[in-house]
Structure formats: C-alpha cells, structure tokens
Amino acid sequence: MANVNKVILIGNVTRDPEVKFTAKGSAVTDVGLAINRNYTLDSGEKREEVTYIDVELWGRLAEIAGEYAKKGRPLYIEGRLRMDTWEDKASGQKRSRLKVVGENLQLLGGRPGSGGGSGGPEGESHEAPSPAPARRPAPTRPAPAEADDDIPF
C-alpha cells in the first residue's frame, strides 16, 4: 500500500523565529503559524477559529525564515508530519505532539512598508532588498537572407 505524508499550510507567523545551530553547524528554527478558518453557523452567526501549528525548518530554510519571516508575515509551507514523543520530567508521563517538518517555504505578501503585505509599520523594512531576477536573453532569430515575395501569407 502506498503512503503519503504531505502538508501544505498558509498562515501568519506568530513570533519572530530564532535560528539555532547544531553541534555540526546545521541551522534549525521553529516557526509558529496561526491559521484562521472563518465559517457561518446554521443560525447565520459568523465564527472564526484559529489553529496554531509548530513548523521545524532546517538548513537554508531555517536561515531564510530567521532573516525574513517576522511576526505577522504570511508564509506558505510545504512539509511532512512528524510525531515527537518524550517523557515529561515533572510528572514522568509520556507526552507527544504532532509537528510539521518544513521542506519548502515561500514568503507571501509584499515587503513591509510597501503596502502589499503585513509586517512592521509603514516605511519600516526588515528585509534586505532582493536582487533583480536574472533575465534570459531574447531568442535570436536568423535574419532572412532575402525577402521572398512568393510566401502566401
């Protein structure tokens, strides 16, 4: 039987991520996401529920999140679920929680202060300017040797 473990999330960052490094030098950070769901009851009353998800990012993704993913900023995350289990030191009980391990990350919205997304106050920027996208040269077409007057179109 085939198995699939894939999660796609879009939500707002709940706190500024703090990047830490393992003994071997790998970057790791935990990002909290708040995901809102709006719905209407049969009575017409509108409700909103918020789900908080912990996302663990490694390597370059952790570094990017630490630099650009600020509190309130919308993020797109693709990843997989992982069950963490441990023994509570205080009570000795076994504990567990489901966590998302991020495998892809996209920053959503505009830059803070540009009016296109959420972030800091107007004019405040927490991002380094992104480099201009690389442009591909236009395809070159060979110049016609002579104009053909026989072409029917």
C-alpha positions, -999 to 999 in steps of 0.1 A, spaced: 0 0 0 13 35 -9 19 61 18 17 99 16 28 123 43 24 158 28 12 190 44 5 224 28 -1 254 50 -6 291 46 -7 311 78 7 340 97 39 338 117 31 340 155 66 351 167 99 361 152 119 329 145 151 323 164 178 304 144 199 280 164 228 258 152 235 222 160 270 210 171 277 201 135 267 236 123 233 229 108 208 258 112 174 249 128 145 271 138 109 266 149 83 288 133 48 292 148 20 296 123 -16 308 130 -41 295 105 -76 311 105 -108 294 95 -139 315 91 -173 298 89 -210 306 94 -233 286 117 -268 275 105 -282 304 125 -262 329 104 -237 337 131 -202 341 118 -173 324 137 -136 322 134 -113 295 147 -75 297 149 -52 267 147 -16 271 159 10 249 142 47 244 150 69 241 120 105 230 122 129 242 95 164 231 88 194 243 68 190 272 44 152 273 50 159 279 87 183 308 78 158 323 54 130 321 79 152 337 106 160 366 84 127 373 66 98 356 85 88 382 110 58 381 133 25 387 114 40 379 80 21 353 59 40 322 49 34 292 26 49 260 40 51 225 24 63 197 46 56 164 63 41 154 97 63 140 124 53 127 159 76 139 187 74 118 219 92 124 252 89 118 289 77 147 310 104 154 336 80 168 362 53 141 360 71 112 344 43 108 319 49 101 282 40 131 261 36 135 223 28 162 198 24 164 161 48 187 143 54 198 107 89 195 93 91 221 65 106 211 32 97 242 12 89 277 22 76 308 4 73 343 18 39 357 9 27 393 7 47 424 -2 76 438 16 68 455 49 61 492 43 52 487 6 15 484 13 14 449 -3 16 427 28 17 426 65 47 433 86 60 463 105 47 498 104 46 518 72 82 525 60 99 500 83 117 473 65 131 441 80 143 427 47 173 430 26 164 442 -9 161 412 -32 184 411 -63 168 417 -96 157 385 -113 180 371 -139 167 377 -173 171 353 -201 184 368 -234 158 371 -261 160 342 -285 178 352 -316 163 345 -350 184 343 -381 179 373 -403 162 364 -436 187 363 -465 163 378 -489 126 387 -488 106 361 -505 77 375 -524 62 340 -531 52 334 -495 14 333 -495 9 347 -460 
